[in-house]
Amino acid sequence: MTKENLIACHSRIKPFIHNTPVLSSRLVNNLVGAEVYFKCENFQKAGAYKMRGATNAIIQLTDEKKANGVVTHSSGNFAQALSLGAQSLGVKATIVMPSNSPKVKKNAVLEYGGQIIECEPTIEAREAAAEHIVKTTGATFIHPSNDLDVILGQGTACVELLHEQPELNAVFCPVGGGGLIAGSSLAAHYFGVNCMIIGGEPFEADDAYRSLISGKIESNITANTIADGLRTQLGHHNFPIIQKHVNRIIRVTEQEIIEAMRFIWERMKIIIEPSSAVTFAAVLKEKDQFKNKKVGVIISGGNVDVNNLPFNI
């Protein structure tokens, strides 16, 4: 995928997304020993960066395919994004959601006009349910992360970040299905200047970390992490991009995720979800490596069930 692909994608989706703010904090800078810039996709439409890729993928469909609707499987953020993107473009969306998806995310899908089909919380169950809907309705399946149009869309968040802060030495992204970090790595390659892309991943769902070591897509036997958006795995479209352009992945513990999340809530006064906190936790874990550098952190989303927080407020 080329620089021109990213530019064209950004132009297509601009009318449907927010150019989200980039925030900084003197307290964070002092703590990390670096200049840290947060790309706040928690302020994106539908509450997460996934609005970008979902919208781009729907726009790229033919009129005939749009008429038959779209379907995806998602634990929450892509479910909301595809529902809202489809609603904005007059397309029907059916969403397969694991039964343990946060209630706040299920409610949002319904509010955005999506139809929910629940399934068991396994990749196999999600895929089987989505395939059944495709066969019975003729809807087009749009994968949350392993789709080239989705990957390009997700990369536009990093394009915007680098447009505002072109001298970043590194950009941190959470790693779940791999769409955001793959798209961000393309953005850094084409728009950055020697800008590293570093992933943050929970130890409890570290398939991407292991995949980069083994050279093949690994799976998680379990994914017992509070970062519910990261309980999935890489795909055959995004993994080669990640192999080529991602510098490294830093793993963090559940406690480190909770502490990073609480810090952002308390000190920066912005709502982020656990999946977003993984990236800041990774920065904190290896802050000595980035002393006096300029670091970007993509806050991927802010869709949180405030009645089920991992800490007290």
Order of alpha helices (4+ residues) and beta strands (2+ residues): alpha-beta-alpha-beta-alpha-alpha-beta-alpha-beta-alpha-beta-alpha-beta-alpha-beta-alpha-beta-alpha-alpha-beta-alpha-alpha-beta
